């Protein structure tokens, strides 16, 4: 099969013929039909988060189950599935509490099933390696989806949607009437905005540097938009919230300045939810006295604390009811041969989500 291999950080991916091992008794093989470009893939390929090379990235995919291990239940050949990086054992302390995204065995430490034409091992990054025509994954990483949902639409759910919506619903547990701000109106930010609307937030303030993104945010449910570089940002947020500040501020970008400035937007007892991921080694300064005095909280949200088996079917239902926008998230559809161009376009910052469609 073909895969887009990263052999050197910061360079173009190489489209190569590679070998994929057969799934073992506890795994499944999925023929990838669509995979979205996530900024996490770009950060890894650029070397911002380290890691071993050569590697195949990609973790936001959808496809058709092509092989099923002997011990696998609940998935059959021919099923359409979302493929995520969230791998769960089902028995650890986190899994028994339904916190499957925090599974003790979440990272697959077994030998990668990928190898190149010389027989040398290729890293299957982020439990997936879905910048490829096929993947071998744990069945816990997949959720069966209706066959009338387009693969390019379904692929978005596997990361960007569950991360943004999940941060609001699962991590923050936003309640009706809460006031929220979302810093960053890209793919994940738009989904955090959608999540806030679904949760019943009364005020949803989008904050971004680009006017085009603020306009898009209002299409997805934001009630207001403010430029991130506005010198009156804090005052404007307070004027929109009865001079209180917001109950939650979601930081969906990786810019350190956003994390540094976000707490000033909170009301007493409010929480900053850390969704975006800055480069490894980023360190920020916070004053514990101010946190204690105002009872503010800082919450991390990895993959929206998603439970794949529970949340993906729910999101599909919302989509089919017209309550969750997915088609509108797709900025461009690209062929597999155009993956480098799709990644470069994503780096420009205007794309909501670019999607690689394998049969385009």
Residue pairs with C-beta under 8 A, 6 or more apart in sequence:
1 17
1 18
1 19
1 20
1 132
1 133
1 134
2 15
2 16
2 17
2 18
2 132
2 133
2 336
3 15
3 16
3 18
3 56
3 114
3 122
3 129
3 131
3 132
3 133
4 13
4 14
4 15
4 16
4 56
4 57
4 58
4 131
4 132
4 336
4 339
4 340
5 13
5 14
5 15
5 16
5 18
5 54
5 55
5 56
5 116
5 122
6 13
6 14
6 44
6 45
6 53
6 54
6 55
6 56
6 57
7 14
7 53
7 54
8 53
9 45
9 46
9 47
9 53
10 45
10 46
10 47
12 340
13 45
13 131
13 339
13 340
13 343
15 336
15 337
15 339
16 116
16 117
17 117
18 56
18 114
18 115
18 116
18 117
18 122
18 132
19 114
19 115
19 116
19 117
19 119
20 29
20 113
20 114
20 132
20 134
20 135
20 136
21 113
21 114
21 115
21 136
22 29
22 67
22 136
23 29
23 67
23 68
23 69
23 113
23 136
24 69
25 69
25 70
25 71
25 72
26 69
26 71
26 72
26 138
26 139
27 69
27 72
27 136
27 137
27 138
27 139
28 65
28 67
28 68
28 69
28 72
28 75
28 136
28 137
28 138
28 139
28 142
29 65
29 66
29 67
29 68
29 134
29 135
29 136
30 61
30 63
30 64
30 65
30 66
30 81
30 83
30 134
30 135
30 136
30 137
30 142
31 63
31 64
31 65
31 66
31 133
31 134
32 61
32 62
32 63
32 83
32 130
32 132
32 133
32 134
32 135
32 358
33 62
33 63
33 64
33 151
33 357
33 358
33 359
34 61
34 62
34 63
34 150
34 151
34 152
34 154
34 155
34 355
34 356
34 357
34 358
35 58
35 60
35 61
35 62
35 130
35 131
35 155
35 355
35 356
35 358
36 60
36 61
36 152
36 155
36 156
36 158
36 159
36 160
36 353
36 354
36 355
36 356
37 60
37 339
37 342
37 343
37 346
37 351
37 353
37 354
37 355
37 356
38 59
38 60
38 159
38 160
38 187
39 186
39 187
39 254
39 346
40 59
40 126
40 159
40 277
41 57
41 58
41 59
41 60
41 131
41 343
42 343
42 346
42 347
43 49
43 254
43 277
43 279
44 51
44 55
44 57
44 125
44 126
45 57
45 343
48 279
48 280
49 277
49 279
49 280
50 280
51 123
51 125
52 123
53 123
54 116
54 120
54 122
54 123
55 122
55 123
55 124
55 125
55 129
56 114
56 122
56 123
56 124
56 125
56 129
56 130
56 131
56 132
57 125
57 126
57 129
57 131
58 125
58 126
58 128
58 129
58 130
58 131
58 132
59 83
59 84
59 85
59 125
59 126
59 127
59 128
59 130
59 158
59 159
60 84
60 130
60 155
60 156
60 158
60 159
60 160
61 82
61 83
61 128
61 130
61 135
61 155
61 158
62 80
62 81
62 82
62 83
62 145
62 151
62 152
62 154
62 155
62 157
62 158
63 80
63 81
63 83
63 135
63 151
64 78
64 79
64 80
64 81
65 75
65 76
65 77
65 78
65 79
65 80
65 81
65 142
66 77
66 134
67 77
68 75
68 76
68 77
72 139
74 139
74 144
75 81
75 139
75 142
75 144
79 144
80 144
80 145
80 146
80 147
80 149
80 151
80 154
81 142
81 143
81 144
81 145
82 142
82 143
82 145
82 154
82 155
82 157
82 158
82 308
82 312
83 128
83 130
83 135
83 137
83 141
83 142
83 158
84 128
84 141
84 142
84 143
84 158
84 159
84 162
84 303
84 306
84 308
84 312
85 126
85 127
85 128
85 141
85 159
85 303
86 100
86 101
86 103
86 106
86 127
86 140
86 141
86 303
86 306
86 308
87 103
87 105
87 106
87 107
87 108
87 127
87 137
87 138
87 140
87 141
88 94
88 95
88 100
88 101
88 103
88 105
88 106
88 140
88 308
89 95
89 103
89 104
89 105
89 140
90 100
90 140
92 103
92 104
92 105
93 104
94 100
94 102
94 103
94 104
95 103
95 104
98 307
98 310
99 305
99 307
100 140
100 306
100 307
100 308
100 309
101 302
101 303
101 304
101 305
101 306
101 307
102 302
102 305
106 127
107 127
108 124
108 127
108 138
111 121
112 121
112 122
112 123
112 124
112 129
113 124
113 136
114 121
114 122
114 123
114 124
114 129
114 132
115 121
115 122
116 122
122 129
123 129
124 135
127 137
127 138
127 141
128 135
128 137
128 141
129 135
131 339
131 356
133 336
133 358
140 308
140 309
141 308
142 308
143 308
143 309
143 312
143 313
145 154
145 312
145 316
146 316
146 320
149 316
149 319
149 320
151 357
152 330
152 333
152 355
152 357
153 319
153 326
153 327
153 330
154 316
155 355
156 187
156 326
156 329
156 330
156 353
156 355
157 312
157 315
157 316
157 326
159 303
160 187
160 188
160 191
160 329
160 353
161 191
161 315
161 324
161 326
161 329
162 303
162 304
162 306
162 308
162 311
162 312
162 315
163 188
163 191
163 275
163 301
163 303
163 304
163 306
164 187
164 188
164 189
164 190
164 191
164 192
164 193
164 194
164 195
164 252
164 275
164 304
165 191
165 192
165 194
165 195
165 198
165 304
165 311
165 315
165 324
166 195
166 301
166 303
166 304
166 305
166 306
166 311
167 192
167 195
167 250
167 252
167 273
167 275
167 301
167 304
167 305
168 174
168 180
168 192
168 195
168 196
168 198
168 199
168 248
168 250
168 273
169 195
169 198
169 199
169 304
170 301
170 304
170 305
170 306
170 307
170 311
171 273
171 299
171 300
171 301
171 304
171 305
172 180
172 248
172 250
172 271
172 273
172 299
172 301
174 180
174 195
174 196
174 199
174 200
174 201
174 247
174 248
175 199
175 200
176 199
176 200
176 201
176 202
177 200
177 201
177 202
178 196
178 199
178 200
178 201
178 202
178 247
178 248
179 201
179 202
179 203
179 205
179 240
179 241
179 244
179 246
179 247
179 248
179 267
180 196
180 201
180 203
180 204
180 205
180 246
180 247
180 248
180 249
180 250
181 204
181 205
181 206
181 207
181 237
181 246
181 248
181 249
181 250
181 262
181 265
182 189
182 192
182 193
182 196
182 204
182 205
182 206
182 207
182 217
182 222
182 249
182 250
182 252
183 189
183 207
183 208
183 228
183 249
183 250
183 251
183 252
183 253
183 258
183 262
184 207
184 208
184 251
184 252
184 253
184 258
184 276
185 193
185 206
185 207
185 208
185 210
185 213
185 214
185 216
185 217
185 222
185 225
186 208
186 213
186 252
186 253
186 349
186 351
186 352
187 329
187 351
187 352
187 353
188 252
188 275
188 276
189 206
189 208
189 213
189 217
189 250
189 252
189 253
190 216
190 217
190 220
190 329
190 352
191 220
191 329
192 250
192 252
192 275
193 204
193 206
193 217
193 220
193 221
193 222
194 220
194 221
194 324
194 325
196 204
196 221
197 204
197 220
197 221
198 318
198 323
198 324
202 223
203 223
203 224
203 240
203 241
203 246
204 221
204 222
204 223
204 224
205 222
205 223
205 224
205 225
205 226
205 237
205 240
205 246
206 213
206 214
206 217
206 218
206 222
206 224
206 225
206 226
207 225
207 226
207 227
207 228
207 233
208 214
208 217
208 225
208 227
208 228
209 227
209 228
209 229
210 349
210 350
211 227
212 350
213 350
214 222
214 225
214 226
214 227
215 225
216 352
217 225
218 225
219 325
219 328
220 325
220 328
224 240
226 233
226 236
226 237
227 233
228 258
230 236
233 261
233 265
234 264
234 265
237 245
237 246
237 265
238 244
238 245
241 267
244 267
244 268
245 265
245 266
245 267
245 268
245 270
246 265
246 266
246 267
246 270
247 266
247 267
247 269
247 270
247 271
248 266
248 270
248 271
248 272
248 273
249 262
249 263
249 265
249 266
249 270
249 271
249 272
249 273
250 273
250 275
251 258
251 259
251 262
251 272
251 273
251 274
251 275
251 276
252 275
252 276
253 276
254 276
254 277
254 278
254 279
255 276
255 278
256 278
256 282
256 284
258 276
259 272
259 274
259 278
259 284
260 284
260 285
262 272
263 272
263 286
263 290
263 291
263 296
263 298
266 272
266 294
266 296
268 294
268 295
268 296
269 294
269 295
269 296
270 294
270 296
270 297
271 296
271 297
271 298
271 299
272 296
272 297
272 298
272 299
273 299
273 300
273 301
274 298
274 299
274 300
274 301
275 301
275 304
286 298
290 296
291 297
291 298
304 311
306 312
315 324
318 324
319 326
328 352
329 352
329 353
330 352
330 353
330 354
330 355
331 350
331 351
331 352
331 353
331 354
332 342
332 345
332 351
332 354
332 355
333 354
333 355
333 357
333 360
334 341
334 342
334 354
334 355
334 356
334 357
334 360
335 356
335 357
335 360
336 356
336 358
336 360
338 356
339 356
342 354
342 356
343 354
345 351
345 354
346 354
